């Protein structure tokens, strides 16, 4: 039986060509490169040849290569060598998953008083450039960024090039550990924007004992080894010439042949993964969604202890590695997989396979043959903390009493004995379509907000999920499903739908933001989002951020699912601090295996029943389902009852008080291992204690008005302020259909009969009648409502254009010039990044004038200008329209007097032409500064233009009077750069106005720490459809705290 070596990330077999190159240095040419005689000169020549070969591989000058003993020393020299030059305490940035030779150096620096930021990674083991920039901005005196190019355990490739650009932007040194990247991906130090790179010989088929450090400026480091002055005085000691020559030869081979062997390595690695998945379908490829190098595969074998599998493989002469120190009685300690959110059991079952150019397809097939035999004989192991088969690992439950669900239902019944819900409490369901023909909804007070692109005749996965979620809250007892708050009112806003095959059509963050904003407009008190998008951090897109901020302003509570990935990871929007996130617990009070537990959830998340929850599904049937989706609906229903009880007690309902009470009273959950306590989030839902706390607050607070004495014409449910892609979250491996009349012990029941209310307009769920103003920036376009309209245009255009294309703007403009009345038959849109935001539909009073402008805007966008931006102020009509591609957008009635279009270049040229002769001296810098400001507003800070703050910001991007005044200053222009643009409600405003302060903060890049930031502030009044600036510009200096 031949050996098959698949542990090439640990070390590699020395290439025969390398051996041939270095042997003479062991036998004949064994001189010391520092000697002045012929032997020494020959050795020196061999040394410099090797140096040149290494330099050539990474595209640098040979004088920038320092030879070391390997990757560990190179990392130490790059980091510690710099740190020893520092005379003050500084800040460093690295990641949680670096090699120990990096992490331990930083731990030592922390002990010496330096500060280190350890960047977290997402579920796939990736970091993102914005994390680095945020760490720089929030910490003074950053001296060095040190990140690996390729991770040794997962093979994930970091976005080093983009991070390098950020490092250069802030003039910060950047070290990269490229030990696992050399020979697998092309490396050009100039393109990567790095200042130093670590290389190890034995990872690329060279001997052990030789490595290299590329460093752009050798004067930035001190030597760590003294006594011989070799390597330009940066690494003393006689060079191990045979190993170094071997390293040089290996680099030369890579330079010549990498394009040949990398595709073969990748093919074999992929073949290995595919065949392992085929013989054991429950295996999981760690980081498979991330960019990876060609040779590395980290694979989970659920239910099998990795150490046992390694032993079996080794007995069969297959050599792989664990990547962590697991044993039968010891849970794995891979800091890489742990940082990615894997459970201890998942880590212990993970092995690393790393292929090299010496492995063949025959090797891979033989590995699969031997693995197939091993899998037939090796049992699914159990360790001290986990039980189960390879299909499902779950926390041991034998030690717990089956009382958690029972306690919850007892508490719920107590609350339902006080109220089954108040029709004035409004819940928005942002989910799939709902089959309202189900008998459980007979008498439910539900309003479906029809979305034209949804095919309600297809009742697939999305409709099943939406129906199930809605029934948990609103199900009527007479229909067989006992909803938690059946007497509350509901708004159904579908955010995803079914395709023709019944598969779910997902929703993006823009679609979610639009639905949230609509729910707030309709007066919802609670927004239930039983879905989410797996994300790496808590930063949403601008649209979604603005929608969530709107909820905070209006006192509307979003309740969202934590996610079913079973990892220390995050779902958007559940990870947003102001959102109440909900995880799932099993009937024993332990977190469900699939329920996520990212760090933010420790402060904004609670657990609720989420396994085998009975609910309605289409065609008048019912089914038990599991997942955080259903936990979320249960919590939403409980909050609705608690709000209803506030009304019953004569108190204004306040969802934010309820949220705080739920989090502060959450009880501890049951977990088998204290190290996994974070999986409990803030704790389990505790209705009794929540109710008690709320009642205590109510009795201790004097109420000015009781609920019953308030005039019914006043919207008494309006709440003010706060005190402090979407897929549904369903986990149904064990969900079984049951008949519509069957009962289930885990079904949520109510005590009193529902009040029969016929479906009607949700009048109590309406907000005030004030129109919703919009001031949006974007690009003008058009679409058709259906294929028939498009085809009619094609036929009509044929009289003007040969072979017309109705989607070609130039063809359309040419046609509309001769037939302008056709403009009203198009759906005119304003878009951002090719995503339509609104359909523009003019009022009857200025119909022709608006269409004339829209035609002009479209023509400008097809003419000489590039990057045409349009401003459209207006009022939302309250209706939607569906485009031919199925995208549904709100209708915006534009205000003619505020409609404008321009290109950035043309706008800047216009205002620069107004500068006096003195200011013309710095014209280029002035124009550059203003362009950067505009691009920040138009692109980085783009928004829906709905909230008052966003309207003020967008107006600032069109009215440049203040911006011109700021940058038309010799003390500012060309010296200061734009740091941030902030918008906040103005503390001073004229009566009956809505005033917002726009704050522009500038800094000096070359003297970031020495000089204060400049702050300029001006005020915009957005109380009218078209905003207006008021007052004068105020400015001051702002100093940042700096600790040495």
Secondary structure, DSSP 8 states (H G I E B T S, - for coil): ---EE-BTTT-----HHHHHHHHHHHHT----TT--SHHHHHHHHHHHHHHHHHHHHHT--GGGEEEESSHHHHHHHHHHHHHTT-SS--EEEEETTS-HHHHHHHHHHHHTT-EEEEE---TTS---HHHHHHHHHTSS-EEEEEEESB-TTT-BB--HHHHHHHHHHTT-EEEEE-TTTTTTS---HHHHT-SEEEEEGGGTTS-TT-EEEEES-GGG---SS-SS-TGGGTS-S---HHHHHHHHHHHHHHHHHHHHHHHHHHHHHHHHHHHHHHH-TT-EEETTTS-B-SSEEEEE-TTS-HHHHHHHHHHTTEE-B-SS--BTTB----HHHHHTT--HHHHHTEEEEE--TT--HHHHHHHHHHHHHHHHHS-----SSEEEETTEEEE--TTS-S-HHHHHHHHHHHHHHH-S--TT-EEEEEES---TTSGGGTT-EEEE---TT--TT---HHHHHHHHHHHHHH--GGGT---SSTTSEEEEEE--EE-TTS-EE-B-HHHHHHHHHHHHHTT-SEEEE-EEEEESSS---HHHHHHHHHHHHHT-EEEEE--SS-SS-EEETTTSTTSEEEEEE-TTSSB-TT----TTHHHHEEEEE-SSEEEEETTTEEEEE-SHHHHHHHHHHHHHHHHHHHHHTT----HHHHHHHHHHH-B----S-GGGGGGGTT-B--HHHHHHHHHHHHHHS--SS-GGGS-TTS-TT--------BEE----TT--EE-TT---TT----SS----------GGG---S---EEEEEEEEEEE-SSHHHHHHHHHHHTTTSTT--TT-HHHHHHHHHH-GGGGGGSEEEEEETTEEEEEE---GGGHHHHHHHHHHHHHHHHTT-SSEEEEEEEEEEEEEEE-TTS-EEEEEEE-GGG-EEEEHHHHHHHHHTTS-TTGGGGHHHHHHHHHHHHHIIIIIT---S-SHHHHHHHHHTT--HHHHHHHS-TTTTTT-EEEEEEEEE-S---TT--EEEEEEEEE-GGGTTTS-EEEEEEEEE-SSSS-EEEEEEEEEEE------
